[in-house]
Amino acid sequence: MVLAAGLGTRMRPITDRIPKPLVSVAGKTLLDHVLDPLAEAGVRRAVVNVHHLADQIEAAVAGRTAPAVVISDERAEILDSGGGVTRALTHLGEAFIIRNADSFWTDRQGANLSRMIAAFDPARMDSLLLLAAMEGSVGFDGPGDFFLGPDGGLTRRGSAARAPYAYAGAAIMRKADFAGRTDGDVFSLNALWNASLAQGRLHGLVLDGLWLHVGTPAAIGEAERAMAAGRG
């Protein structure tokens, strides 16, 4: 599931004419930076939700076969991250990858998506989040999201000034965790993650590579310079 329905307001004025997932970084759109590694990890089908300038995204993925793309239409209303996944559940398996469309990474020793798939254990966890170390990441200026325990369990930053890890825009989740949610519900995935946190079932895996968060026009050049310098 690729979350591509946002308005991209921080990327204006670029997103006045093109949707944020089609912004180019190092000669490739953000959406292709997300979809290509999914194909390399063996994912055969991806659901991409659309809202802002949706026709452009539909045209961009129309010819894709690896992965083949199914469009989830949110033109009428943006459903937030959790609502967007809920609408697409009929196209998703019992466990599935979720990707944000505004960040990507360069792999170092191994493919991070493959590492996630291998690490996901539904007996111990509801969701597995890919985490980026705050130090050395590109384009993210927040205080961090999570602390990581020795068993891979996560706790939120809470009242701490900073946390060492940020959510890197990739997760594996289970369809079962969306039970009771219906198409049209508007909610964030954070609501489900908080429920899992309370049960000790939200886990994290640290990204091995360079995380590139591309949220503003300035971040495009920053990401391209980091990639050209081989910082991954």
N, CA, C and O of each residue as an XYZ file, in Angstrom:
928
protein
N       0.854     -1.184      0.000
C       0.000      0.000      0.000
C       0.886      1.228      0.000
O       1.702      1.405      0.904
N       0.735      2.081     -1.009
C       1.513      3.313     -1.096
C       0.576      4.485     -0.850
O      -0.393      4.685     -1.583
N       0.875      5.258      0.188
C       0.041      6.396      0.570
C       0.478      7.614     -0.241
O       1.500      8.235      0.050
N      -0.306      7.941     -1.254
C       0.075      8.990     -2.204
C      -1.029     10.024     -2.392
O      -1.054     10.723     -3.405
N      -1.949     10.129     -1.422
C      -3.130     10.977     -1.607
C      -3.001     12.354     -0.965
O      -3.940     13.148     -1.027
N      -1.866     12.650     -0.353
C      -1.735     13.919      0.364
C      -1.701     15.124     -0.562
O      -1.488     14.993     -1.767
N      -1.913     16.296      0.017
C      -1.944     17.545     -0.747
C      -0.550     18.089     -1.033
O      -0.372     18.869     -1.968
N       0.436     17.689     -0.243
C       1.800     18.165     -0.463
C       1.946     19.651     -0.259
O       2.645     20.315     -1.024
N       1.295     20.192      0.767
C       1.288     21.645      0.957
C       2.686     22.206      1.230
O       2.993     23.319      0.804
N       3.530     21.458      1.931
C       4.879     21.959      2.235
C       5.770     21.974      0.992
O       6.836     22.590      0.997
N       5.335     21.299     -0.065
C       6.108     21.248     -1.299
C       5.665     22.327     -2.303
O       6.182     22.385     -3.419
N       4.724     23.165     -1.913
C       4.315     24.244     -2.810
C       5.472     25.224     -3.033
O       6.276     25.425     -2.123
N       5.578     25.843     -4.223
C       4.571     25.885     -5.291
C       4.649     24.727     -6.275
O       3.842     24.668     -7.203
N       5.592     23.804     -6.105
C       5.714     22.690     -7.052
C       4.416     21.910     -7.140
O       3.985     21.531     -8.229
N       3.795     21.671     -5.995
C       2.593     20.832     -5.973
C       1.326     21.571     -6.390
O       0.232     21.009     -6.337
N       1.468     22.821     -6.804
C       0.333     23.483     -7.439
C       0.091     22.923     -8.839
O      -1.007     23.042     -9.382
N       1.134     22.307     -9.421
C       1.006     21.815    -10.801
C       1.220     20.316    -10.938
O       0.729     19.708    -11.889
N       1.952     19.705     -9.993
C       2.119     18.247    -10.034
C       1.925     17.693     -8.625
O       2.238     18.376     -7.650
N       1.419     16.475     -8.501
C       1.275     15.895     -7.169
C       2.643     15.550     -6.590
O       3.576     15.234     -7.328
N       2.750     15.610     -5.301
C       4.040     15.392     -4.638
C       4.698     14.065     -5.012
O       5.915     14.040     -5.194
N       3.952     12.953     -5.138
C       4.621     11.694     -5.497
C       5.307     11.724     -6.861
O       6.136     10.861     -7.147
N       4.977     12.701     -7.706
C       5.610     12.791     -9.023
C       6.731     13.819     -9.066
O       7.276     14.097    -10.135
N       7.079     14.386     -7.915
C       8.257     15.249     -7.833
C       9.501     14.412     -8.124
O       9.640     13.300     -7.614
N      10.396     14.944     -8.935
C      11.589     14.201     -9.355
C      12.761     14.465     -8.412
O      13.042     15.608     -8.049
N      13.429     13.395     -8.028
C      14.648     13.460     -7.225
C      15.689     12.574     -7.898
O      15.490     11.367     -8.042
N      16.782     13.174     -8.301
C      17.864     12.438     -8.972
C      17.352     11.680    -10.196
O      17.730     10.533    -10.434
N      16.488     12.336    -10.964
C      16.038     11.768    -12.222
C      14.937     10.739    -12.125
O      14.611     10.090    -13.119
N      14.352     10.574    -10.945
C      13.296      9.579    -10.754
C      12.240     10.179     -9.842
O      12.568     10.893     -8.894
N      10.976      9.894    -10.122
C       9.931     10.435     -9.255
C       9.986      9.772     -7.879
O      10.471      8.651     -7.722
N       9.475     10.499     -6.896
C       9.372      9.910     -5.557
C       8.597      8.615     -5.596
O       8.957      7.655     -4.915
N       7.528      8.573     -6.390
C       6.720      7.355     -6.471
C       7.533      6.186     -7.019
O       7.404      5.064     -6.530
N       8.362      6.431     -8.019
C       9.207      5.353     -8.540
C      10.284      4.950     -7.537
O      10.661      3.781     -7.470
N      10.780      5.911     -6.757
C      11.737      5.565     -5.696
C      11.090      4.630     -4.672
O      11.791      3.881     -3.991
N       9.766      4.667     -4.559
C       9.045      3.777     -3.640
C       8.688      2.463     -4.318
O       8.877      1.395     -3.736
N       8.174      2.530     -5.543
C       7.676      1.327     -6.209
C       8.795      0.396     -6.669
O       8.640     -0.824     -6.603
N       9.907      0.939     -7.129
C      10.984      0.077     -7.636
C      11.523     -0.886     -6.572
O      11.675     -2.073     -6.861
N      11.817     -0.418     -5.348
C      12.269     -1.374     -4.329
C      11.201     -2.403     -3.943
O      11.536     -3.524     -3.559
N       9.932     -2.037     -4.041
C       8.883     -3.026     -3.786
C       8.972     -4.159     -4.806
O       8.869     -5.333     -4.451
N       9.162     -3.802     -6.059
C       9.314     -4.827     -7.090
C      10.537     -5.697     -6.821
O      10.484     -6.918     -6.968
N      11.638     -5.059     -6.426
C      12.864     -5.807     -6.148
C      12.691     -6.761     -4.969
O      13.365     -7.789     -4.897
N      11.786     -6.423     -4.042
C      11.521     -7.281     -2.884
C      10.517     -8.384     -3.202
O      10.181     -9.186     -2.330
N      10.037     -8.430     -4.440
C       9.122     -9.490     -4.840
C       7.649     -9.141     -4.741
O       6.793    -10.007     -4.920
N       7.345     -7.884     -4.457
C       5.948     -7.469     -4.382
C       5.387     -7.399     -5.804
O       5.939     -6.712     -6.663
N       4.292     -8.112     -6.043
C       3.730     -8.187     -7.385
C       2.622     -7.161     -7.626
O       2.352     -6.801     -8.772
N       1.977     -6.687     -6.551
C       0.886     -5.739     -6.712
C       0.981     -4.667     -5.633
O       1.228     -4.965     -4.464
N       0.784     -3.427     -6.040
C       0.778     -2.315     -5.095
C      -0.502     -1.517     -5.287
O      -0.920     -1.257     -6.415
N      -1.114     -1.135     -4.188
C      -2.262     -0.241     -4.211
C      -1.746      1.168     -3.935
O      -1.032      1.396     -2.959
N      -2.110      2.103     -4.796
C      -1.698      3.499     -4.645
C      -2.963      4.340     -4.493
O      -3.819      4.343     -5.377
N      -3.081      5.051     -3.375
C      -4.266      5.902     -3.233
C      -3.993      7.289     -3.815
O      -2.856      7.760     -3.819
N      -5.049      7.933     -4.303
C      -4.891      9.194     -5.017
C      -5.965     10.185     -4.576
O      -7.084      9.805     -4.233
N      -5.593     11.468     -4.594
C      -6.546     12.544     -4.326
C      -6.134     13.782     -5.131
O      -6.777     14.114     -6.127
N      -5.074     14.457     -4.707
C      -4.635     15.696     -5.339
C      -4.036     15.412     -6.718
O      -3.095     14.626     -6.832
N      -4.578     16.050     -7.772
C      -4.108     15.855     -9.144
C      -3.998     14.364     -9.469
O      -3.004     13.892    -10.020
N      -5.055     13.651     -9.107
C      -5.062     12.191     -9.178
C      -4.827     11.662    -10.584
O      -4.183     10.627    -10.755
N      -5.342     12.360    -11.596
C      -5.200     11.862    -12.964
C      -3.730     11.721    -13.355
O      -3.368     10.809    -14.098
N      -2.889     12.619    -12.859
C      -1.468     12.543    -13.195
C      -0.829     11.280    -12.623
O      -0.019     10.634    -13.289
N      -1.188     10.931    -11.399
C      -0.630      9.715    -10.802
C      -1.145      8.487    -11.533
O      -0.379      7.562    -11.806
N      -2.420      8.467    -11.850
C      -2.971      7.328    -12.597
C      -2.238      7.138    -13.918
O      -1.910      6.011    -14.289
N      -1.980      8.225    -14.625
C      -1.271      8.121    -15.898
C       0.155      7.628    -15.706
O       0.667      6.862    -16.523
N       0.796      8.065    -14.631
C       2.195      7.706    -14.394
C       2.377      6.219    -14.117
O       3.419      5.654    -14.449
N       1.384      5.582    -13.517
C       1.528      4.167    -13.144
C       0.777      3.233    -14.084
O       0.798      2.017    -13.888
N       0.120      3.774    -15.093
C      -0.753      2.958    -15.945
C      -0.015      1.812    -16.616
O      -0.579      0.733    -16.791
N       1.220      2.027    -16.986
C       1.951      0.994    -17.696
C       2.785      0.092    -16.811
O       3.496     -0.774    -17.322
N       2.723      0.264    -15.519
C       3.567     -0.522    -14.613
C       3.082     -1.958    -14.503
O       1.885     -2.224    -14.390
N       4.044     -2.881    -14.538
C       3.725     -4.295    -14.310
C       4.514     -4.873    -13.143
O       4.192     -5.956    -12.655
N       5.538     -4.165    -12.692
C       6.369     -4.654    -11.592
C       6.627     -3.504    -10.623
O       7.561     -2.727    -10.824
N       5.820     -3.385     -9.585
C       4.586     -4.141     -9.383
C       3.446     -3.565    -10.219
O       3.471     -2.396    -10.604
N       2.447     -4.403    -10.491
C       1.225     -3.891    -11.094
C       0.539     -2.996    -10.070
O       0.573     -3.283     -8.874
N      -0.081     -1.917    -10.528
C      -0.647     -0.924     -9.611
C      -2.169     -0.919     -9.693
O      -2.750     -0.862    -10.777
N      -2.795     -0.980     -8.533
C      -4.231     -0.792     -8.386
C      -4.445      0.579     -7.772
O      -3.797      0.915     -6.780
N      -5.332      1.372     -8.332
C      -5.613      2.707     -7.816
C      -6.756      2.638     -6.805
O      -7.794      2.029     -7.060
N      -6.544      3.272     -5.657
C      -7.591      3.440     -4.658
C      -7.994      4.915     -4.667
O      -7.195      5.785     -4.324
N      -9.221      5.186     -5.057
C      -9.666      6.544     -5.349
C     -10.161      7.259     -4.098
O     -11.125      6.828     -3.466
N      -9.497      8.350     -3.748
C      -9.941      9.203     -2.648
C     -10.182     10.634     -3.142
O     -10.005     11.594     -2.393
N     -10.579     10.762     -4.391
C     -10.818     12.098     -4.945
C     -11.860     12.860     -4.122
O     -11.724     14.068     -3.926
N     -12.879     12.180     -3.648
C     -13.975     12.859     -2.953
C     -13.560     13.351     -1.578
O     -14.032     14.392     -1.119
N     -12.677     12.606     -0.915
C     -12.280     12.962      0.445
C     -10.998     12.233      0.811
O     -10.871     11.032      0.574
N     -10.045     12.961      1.391
C      -8.844     12.315      1.914
C      -9.199     11.614      3.221
O      -9.807     12.215      4.107
N      -8.824     10.358      3.340
C      -9.234      9.534      4.477
C      -8.163      9.389      5.540
O      -8.334      8.606      6.474
N      -7.057     10.123      5.425
C      -5.906     10.005      6.311
C      -5.271      8.619      6.109
O      -5.784      7.801      5.346
N      -4.179      8.374      6.785
C      -3.406      7.157      6.503
C      -4.184      5.886      6.816
O      -4.219      4.960      6.005
N      -4.809      5.839      7.990
C      -5.552      4.634      8.359
C      -6.784      4.431      7.520
O      -7.091      3.307      7.123
N      -7.502      5.515      7.242
C      -8.680      5.404      6.405
C      -8.344      5.025      4.979
O      -9.097      4.306      4.323
N      -7.201      5.514      4.497
C      -6.772      5.155      3.160
C      -6.483      3.673      3.034
O      -6.857      3.047      2.042
N      -5.820      3.106      4.031
C      -5.557      1.667      4.013
C      -6.863      0.890      4.122
O      -7.049     -0.108      3.427
N      -7.762      1.338      4.984
C      -9.042      0.639      5.148
C      -9.793      0.537      3.833
O     -10.342     -0.516      3.507
N      -9.819      1.627      3.074
C     -10.510      1.586      1.780
C      -9.904      0.539      0.854
O     -10.616     -0.063      0.050
N      -8.609      0.320      0.960
C      -7.907     -0.580      0.037
C      -7.828     -2.024      0.521
O      -7.244     -2.860     -0.169
N      -8.392     -2.344      1.678
C      -8.177     -3.664      2.289
C      -8.557     -4.823      1.384
O      -7.929     -5.880      1.447
N      -9.568     -4.652      0.545
C      -9.983     -5.765     -0.314
C      -8.888     -6.153     -1.307
O      -8.915     -7.255     -1.854
N      -7.931     -5.262     -1.544
C      -6.836     -5.546     -2.478
C      -5.573     -6.033     -1.770
O      -4.579     -6.344     -2.425
N      -5.605     -6.101     -0.444
C      -4.405     -6.403      0.330
C      -4.508     -7.774      0.980
O      -5.602     -8.292      1.200
N      -3.346     -8.353      1.283
C      -3.316     -9.669      1.903
C      -3.491     -9.601      3.407
O      -3.820     -8.549      3.956
N      -3.272    -10.716      4.068
C      -3.443    -10.772      5.525
C      -2.372     -9.955      6.236
O      -2.606     -9.452      7.335
N      -1.216     -9.820      5.629
C      -0.172     -8.896      6.101
C       0.380     -8.195      4.871
O       0.465     -8.795      3.799
N       0.758     -6.923      5.017
C       1.144     -6.144      3.844
C       2.066     -5.003      4.256
O       2.095     -4.580      5.411
N       2.812     -4.525      3.277
C       3.712     -3.393      3.464
C       2.940     -2.103      3.215
O       2.127     -2.029      2.294
N       3.190     -1.099      4.028
C       2.668      0.250      3.809
C       3.859      1.180      3.611
O       4.821      1.150      4.378
N       3.778      2.011      2.566
C       4.872      2.957      2.289
C       4.327      4.365      2.133
O       3.318      4.582      1.463
N       5.001      5.313      2.755
C       4.744      6.715      2.462
C       5.397      7.074      1.133
O       6.409      6.487      0.750
N       4.813      8.039      0.437
C       5.328      8.398     -0.882
C       6.271      9.592     -0.847
O       6.677     10.082     -1.900
N       6.628     10.071      0.343
C       7.482     11.263      0.399
C       8.847     10.996      1.012
O       9.563     11.930      1.369
N       9.206      9.736      1.133
C      10.538      9.421      1.629
C      10.999      8.105      1.023
O      10.191      7.251      0.657
N      12.313      7.960      0.926
C      12.887      6.700      0.447
C      14.279      6.584      1.052
O      14.677      7.417      1.866
N      15.003      5.576      0.666
C      16.324      5.356      1.255
C      17.228      4.656      0.261
O      16.777      4.107     -0.745
N      18.507      4.688      0.564
C      19.471      3.874     -0.164
C      19.873      2.720      0.751
O      20.177      2.923      1.927
N      19.872      1.517      0.200
C      20.246      0.333      0.981
C      21.754      0.240      1.114
O      22.502      0.679      0.241
N      22.183     -0.338      2.221
C      23.612     -0.496      2.449
C      24.000     -1.964      2.271
O      24.400     -2.353      1.174
N      23.895     -2.781      3.304
C      24.331     -4.168      3.221
C      23.289     -5.081      2.591
O      23.634     -6.058      1.926
N      22.017     -4.766      2.799
C      20.956     -5.605      2.250
C      19.716     -4.777      2.026
O      19.602     -3.667      2.546
N      18.780     -5.311      1.253
C      17.550     -4.593      0.953
C      16.699     -4.494      2.216
O      16.345     -5.508      2.818
N      16.376     -3.267      2.608
C      15.649     -3.073      3.861
C      14.239     -3.662      3.833
O      13.755     -4.147      4.856
N      13.579     -3.626      2.685
C      12.249     -4.235      2.618
C      12.330     -5.742      2.833
O      11.480     -6.321      3.510
N      13.334     -6.368      2.270
C      13.519     -7.807      2.483
C      13.842     -8.098      3.945
O      13.387     -9.101      4.495
N      14.620     -7.231      4.570
C      14.912     -7.378      5.999
C      13.634     -7.285      6.822
O      13.445     -8.041      7.776
N      12.754     -6.351      6.447
C      11.494     -6.203      7.166
C      10.630     -7.448      7.028
O      10.089     -7.953      8.013
N      10.505     -7.933      5.813
C       9.684     -9.122      5.569
C      10.197    -10.301      6.394
O       9.411    -11.050      6.974
N      11.513    -10.458      6.442
C      12.095    -11.563      7.206
C      11.891    -11.381      8.708
O      11.750    -12.363      9.438
N      11.875    -10.134      9.170
C      11.797     -9.867     10.613
C      10.367     -9.863     11.146
O      10.158    -10.005     12.350
N       9.390     -9.704     10.273
C       8.012     -9.584     10.747
C       7.525    -10.911     11.334
O       7.548    -11.944     10.666
N       7.088    -10.864     12.586
C       6.632    -12.056     13.304
C       5.271    -11.759     13.933
O       5.205    -11.170     15.011
N       4.184    -12.161     13.268
C       2.851    -11.825     13.790
C       2.539    -12.470     15.132
O       1.584    -12.063     15.794
N       3.307    -13.455     15.551
C       3.095    -14.028     16.882
C       3.514    -13.053     17.974
O       2.980    -13.097     19.082
N       4.471    -12.169     17.668
C       4.979    -11.228     18.670
C       4.553     -9.785     18.425
O       4.601     -8.964     19.341
N       4.143     -9.473     17.217
C       3.918     -8.065     16.862
C       2.687     -7.910     15.983
O       2.347     -8.789     15.192
N       2.033     -6.773     16.144
C       0.967     -6.377     15.225
C       1.569     -5.656     14.022
O       1.243     -5.957     12.874
N       2.446     -4.705     14.302
C       3.065     -3.905     13.251
C       4.568     -3.843     13.455
O       5.061     -3.820     14.583
N       5.285     -3.817     12.340
C       6.730     -3.628     12.357
C       7.022     -2.360     11.572
O       6.689     -2.264     10.391
N       7.647     -1.383     12.228
C       7.955     -0.107     11.603
C       9.434     -0.019     11.267
O      10.284     -0.412     12.066
N       9.735      0.492     10.097
C      11.118      0.775      9.752
C      11.488      2.116     10.370
O      10.762      3.100     10.231
N      12.625      2.142     11.054
C      13.071      3.345     11.762
C      14.357      3.869     11.147
O      15.219      3.101     10.722
N      14.471      5.204     11.107
C      15.704      5.842     10.659
C      16.362      6.525     11.845
O      15.710      7.247     12.600
N      17.658      6.291     12.004
C      18.389      7.010     13.043
C      18.374      8.499     12.699
O      18.645      8.890     11.564
N      18.055      9.315     13.694
C      17.985     10.752     13.445
C      19.328     11.296     12.961
O      19.378     12.125     12.052
N      20.391     10.835     13.560
C      21.725     11.297     13.176
C      22.077     10.763     11.792
O      22.095      9.552     11.571
N      22.350     11.655     10.883
C      22.767     11.258      9.547
C      21.665     11.186      8.519
O      21.952     11.061      7.329
N      20.400     11.261      8.940
C      19.311     11.247      7.976
C      19.222     12.594      7.271
O      19.732     13.600      7.764
N      18.571     12.603      6.117
C      18.525     13.789      5.273
C      17.088     14.301      5.161
O      16.174     13.533      4.861
N      16.889     15.601      5.403
C      15.617     16.240      5.122
C      14.585     16.178      6.224
O      13.456     16.628      6.028
N      14.934     15.637      7.371
C      13.977     15.544      8.472
C      14.489     16.377      9.637
O      15.606     16.177     10.114
N      13.652     17.322     10.093
C      14.108     18.224     11.146
C      13.266     18.122     12.416
O      13.300     19.024     13.253
N      12.522     17.047     12.563
C      11.701     16.858     13.758
C      12.513     16.338     14.929
O      13.712     16.093     14.797
N      11.865     16.167     16.080
C      12.563     15.713     17.287
C      12.674     14.200     17.410
O      13.179     13.703     18.416
N      12.217     13.467     16.418
C      12.231     12.012     16.510
C      10.924     11.479     17.052
O      10.141     12.212     17.657
N      10.694     10.191     16.829
C       9.402      9.581     17.159
C       9.471      8.513     18.246
O       8.586      8.442     19.099
N      10.520      7.677     18.224
C      10.506      6.465     19.035
C      11.841      6.203     19.732
O      12.907      6.634     19.294
N      11.720      5.469     20.845
C      12.835      4.772     21.470
C      12.668      3.287     21.165
O      11.550      2.777     21.085
N      13.784      2.611     21.000
C      13.780      1.199     20.630
C      14.353      0.367     21.763
O      15.471      0.608     22.218
N      13.581     -0.615     22.218
C      14.038     -1.488     23.284
C      14.931     -2.599     22.773
O      15.014     -2.811     21.564
N      15.609     -3.322     23.674
C      16.519     -4.388     23.252
C      15.816     -5.534     22.536
O      16.444     -6.265     21.769
N      14.508     -5.698     22.782
C      13.758     -6.758     22.103
C      13.081     -6.265     20.831
O      12.306     -6.999     20.217
N      13.366     -5.022     20.428
C      12.739     -4.455     19.245
C      11.435     -3.746     19.521
O      10.844     -3.172     18.607
N      10.964     -3.769     20.770
C       9.733     -3.082     21.123
C       9.921     -1.575     21.116
O      11.013     -1.078     21.392
N       8.862     -0.852     20.803
C       8.934      0.594     20.678
C       8.196      1.301     21.800
O       7.200      0.798     22.319
N       8.699      2.480     22.171
C       7.986      3.425     23.011
C       8.081      4.785     22.331
O       9.078      5.090     21.677
N       7.055      5.590     22.483
C       7.031      6.898     21.852
C       7.930      7.885     22.604
O       8.290      7.669     23.761
N       8.273      8.955     21.923
C       9.114     10.000     22.514
C       8.449     10.611     23.738
O       9.125     10.942     24.711
N       7.131     10.762     23.697
C       6.425     11.312     24.843
C       6.905     12.708     25.185
O       6.969     13.576     24.315
N       7.241     12.930     26.440
C       7.655     14.255     26.899
C       9.150     14.513     26.725
O       9.630     15.603     27.037
N       9.883     13.527     26.232
C      11.320     13.723     26.018
C      11.555     14.764     24.932
O      10.759     14.889     24.001
N      12.636     15.500     25.050
C      12.946     16.535     24.060
C      13.239     15.936     22.695
O      12.875     16.506     21.667
N      13.897     14.789     22.692
C      14.243     14.135     21.427
C      14.202     12.628     21.611
O      14.343     12.115     22.721
N      14.009     11.939     20.512
C      14.111     10.486     20.478
C      15.097     10.113     19.375
O      15.244     10.869     18.414
N      15.770      8.987     19.482
C      16.839      8.687     18.529
C      16.377      8.226     17.158
O      17.162      8.217     16.210
N      15.096      7.837     17.041
C      14.644      7.263     15.776
C      13.374      7.947     15.277
O      12.500      8.323     16.058
N      13.295      8.099     13.950
C      12.101      8.602     13.287
C      11.466      7.476     12.485
O      12.166      6.588     11.999
N      10.162      7.506     12.345
C       9.475      6.560     11.464
C       9.902      6.844     10.037
O       9.781      7.973      9.562
N      10.395      5.836      9.358
C      10.987      6.018      8.037
C      10.003      5.836      6.897
O      10.411      5.765      5.738
N       8.711      5.759      7.204
C       7.712      5.697      6.146
C       7.498      4.330      5.553
O       7.042      4.215      4.416
N       7.823      3.274      6.308
C       7.568      1.905      5.863
C       7.132      1.074      7.061
O       7.735      1.143      8.133
N       6.084      0.293      6.868
C       5.572     -0.556      7.938
C       5.028     -1.839      7.338
O       4.637     -1.879      6.172
N       5.008     -2.882      8.147
C       4.249     -4.085      7.820
C       3.140     -4.188      8.852
O       3.386     -4.137     10.057
N       1.908     -4.335      8.359
C       0.756     -4.425      9.249
C      -0.104     -5.622      8.874
O       0.086     -6.245      7.829
N      -1.055     -5.929      9.750
C      -1.955     -7.061      9.547
C      -3.363     -6.556      9.253
O      -3.819     -5.578      9.845
N      -4.036     -7.223      8.344
C      -5.417     -6.859      8.043
C      -6.301     -6.979      9.279
O      -7.262     -6.225      9.431
N      -5.980     -7.925     10.164
C      -6.804     -8.142     11.357
C      -6.882     -6.906     12.244
O      -7.867     -6.718     12.957
N      -5.857     -6.066     12.206
C      -5.849     -4.895     13.079
C      -6.815     -3.810     12.631
O      -7.048     -2.843     13.357
N      -7.378     -3.967     11.438
C      -8.348     -3.005     10.928
C      -9.783     -3.474     11.157
O     -10.724     -2.865     10.649
N      -9.951     -4.550     11.919
C     -11.289     -5.057     12.214
C     -12.120     -3.971     12.887
O     -11.646     -3.282     13.790
N     -13.349     -3.828     12.444
C     -14.224     -2.812     13.005
C     -14.155     -1.478     12.287
O     -15.012     -0.619     12.494
N     -13.156     -1.293     11.451
C     -13.058     -0.079     10.654
C     -13.820     -0.284      9.341
O     -13.809     -1.380      8.781
N     -14.469      0.749      8.861
C     -15.251      0.643      7.636
C     -14.808      1.684      6.627
O     -14.246      2.718      6.989
N     -15.066      1.403      5.357
C     -14.710      2.322      4.288
C     -15.386      3.672      4.529
O     -16.597      3.749      4.736
N     -14.586      4.721      4.499
C     -15.087      6.054      4.781
C     -14.643      6.592      6.124
O     -14.726      7.796      6.368
N     -14.162      5.698      7.018
C     -13.596      6.166      8.280
C     -12.356      7.021      7.987
O     -11.550      6.685      7.119
N     -12.220      8.104      8.706
C     -11.052      8.974      8.583
C     -10.248      8.882      9.872
O     -10.699      9.346     10.919
N      -9.064      8.287      9.804
C      -8.240      8.150     11.000
C      -6.796      7.880     10.606
O      -6.508      7.460      9.486
N      -5.908      8.127     11.537
C      -4.488      7.918     11.321
C      -4.070      6.505     11.731
O      -4.658      5.908     12.633
N      -3.060      5.987     11.065
C      -2.476      4.716     11.490
C      -1.957      4.789     12.917
O      -1.845      3.767     13.594
N      -1.642      5.992     13.375
C      -1.156      6.132     14.748
C      -2.161      5.601     15.771
O      -1.760      5.141     16.840
N      -3.448      5.656     15.466
C      -4.445      5.127     16.387
C      -4.254      3.622     16.587
O      -4.385      3.120     17.703
N      -3.947      2.913     15.511
C      -3.715      1.470     15.614
C      -2.371      1.188     16.266
O      -2.240      0.248     17.049
N      -1.375      2.000     15.944
C      -0.059      1.785     16.543
C      -0.098      2.038     18.044
O       0.563      1.334     18.808
N      -0.865      3.034     18.471
C      -0.972      3.295     19.905
C      -1.632      2.137     20.627
O      -1.243      1.800     21.745
N      -2.630      1.523     20.000
C      -3.273      0.343     20.598
C      -2.276     -0.804     20.717
O      -2.270     -1.525     21.715
N      -1.438     -0.973     19.704
C      -0.414     -2.017     19.753
C       0.652     -1.706     20.793
O       1.137     -2.603     21.481
N       1.014     -0.431     20.905
C       1.977     -0.030     21.932
C       1.504     -0.421     23.318
O       2.288     -0.898     24.139
N       0.226     -0.220     23.574
C      -0.325     -0.524     24.892
C      -0.234     -2.014     25.211
O      -0.210     -2.404     26.378
N      -0.182     -2.837     24.176
C      -0.080     -4.286     24.365
C       1.345     -4.797     24.197
O       1.579     -6.004     24.257
N       2.294     -3.898     23.988
C       3.681     -4.313     23.780
C       3.900     -5.012     22.454
O       4.804     -5.837     22.325
N       3.063     -4.682     21.450
C       3.121     -5.398     20.176
C       3.468     -4.487     18.990
O       3.204     -4.832     17.838
N       4.054     -3.336     19.280
C       4.568     -2.481     18.211
C       6.082     -2.577     18.218
O       6.725     -2.248     19.215
N       6.650     -3.026     17.113
C       8.089     -3.270     17.040
C       8.722     -2.437     15.931
O       8.043     -1.941     15.032
N      10.034     -2.301     16.022
C      10.767     -1.517     15.044
C      12.004     -2.236     14.543
O      12.556     -3.105     15.218
N      12.425     -1.862     13.356
C      13.661     -2.355     12.746
C      14.412     -1.149     12.223
O      13.838     -0.328     11.509
N      15.687     -1.027     12.565
C      16.469      0.148     12.173
C      16.960     -0.008     10.737
O      17.548     -1.026     10.372
N      16.711      1.007      9.943
C      17.124      1.042      8.548
C      18.645      0.955      8.433
O      19.374      1.624      9.166
N      19.104      0.132      7.516
C      20.528      0.029      7.220
C      20.775      0.745      5.901
O      20.665      0.147      4.831
N      21.110      2.025      5.981
C      21.295      2.824      4.782
C      21.040      4.282      5.094
O      21.077      4.693      6.253
N      20.783      5.062      4.060
C      20.577      6.499      4.203
C      19.112      6.819      3.938
O      18.579      6.520      2.869
N      18.467      7.435      4.938
C      17.061      7.818      4.804
C      16.968      9.227      4.251
O      17.653     10.138      4.715
N      16.111      9.396      3.251
C      15.940     10.677      2.577
C      14.470     11.078      2.652
O      13.618     10.486      1.989
N      14.188     12.085      3.462
C      12.824     12.585      3.606
C      12.702     13.840      2.758
O      13.411     14.821      2.984
N      11.798     13.809      1.777
C      11.695     14.894      0.806
C      10.340     15.572      0.993
O       9.364     15.230      0.326
N      10.296     16.536      1.907
C       9.040     17.167      2.251
C       8.878     18.581      1.744
O       7.765     19.106      1.728
N       9.971     19.215      1.327
C       9.940     20.610      0.893
C      10.775     20.763     -0.377
O      11.574     19.880     -0.689
N      10.610     21.861     -1.115
C      11.463     22.077     -2.303
C      12.949     22.050     -1.973
O      13.744     21.515     -2.746
N      13.333     22.621     -0.836
C      14.750     22.630     -0.466
C      15.287     21.225     -0.240
O      16.466     20.959     -0.477
N      14.419     20.323      0.221
C      14.857     18.956      0.517
C      15.200     18.176     -0.741
O      15.924     17.182     -0.673
N      14.686     18.614     -1.900
C      15.018     17.917     -3.150
C      16.518     18.001     -3.411
O      17.179     16.984     -3.620
N      17.046     19.221     -3.398
C      18.476     19.394     -3.631
C      19.321     18.743     -2.563
O      20.387     18.198     -2.852
N      18.850     18.795     -1.323
C      19.598     18.170     -0.230
C      19.708     16.665     -0.452
O      20.771     16.078     -0.251
N      18.610     16.050     -0.866
C      18.630     14.605     -1.134
C      19.525     14.281     -2.320
O      20.272     13.304     -2.284
N      19.458     15.086     -3.361
C      20.287     14.808     -4.543
C      21.762     14.952     -4.231
O      22.574     14.166     -4.719
N      22.125     15.938     -3.429
C      23.530     16.105     -3.053
C      24.018     14.926     -2.204
O      25.137     14.444     -2.384
N      23.172     14.470     -1.284
C      23.560     13.333     -0.452
C      23.739     12.072     -1.290
O      24.670     11.300     -1.061
N      22.854     11.861     -2.258
C      22.972     10.679     -3.117
C      24.212     10.773     -3.988
O      24.920      9.782     -4.167
N      24.483     11.955     -4.533
C      25.664     12.120     -5.384
C      26.953     11.908     -4.598
O      27.955     11.440     -5.139
N      26.914     12.256     -3.320
C      28.106     12.090     -2.474
C      28.266     10.659     -1.981
O      29.258     10.329     -1.331
N      27.286      9.805     -2.292
C      27.371      8.415     -1.871
C      27.287      8.223     -0.375
O      27.925      7.327      0.179
N      26.489      9.074      0.294
C      26.422      9.010      1.756
C      25.740      7.745      2.270
O      25.856      7.418      3.452
N      25.036      7.036      1.401
C      24.380      5.803      1.869
C      25.369      4.704      2.123
O      24.982      3.605      2.520
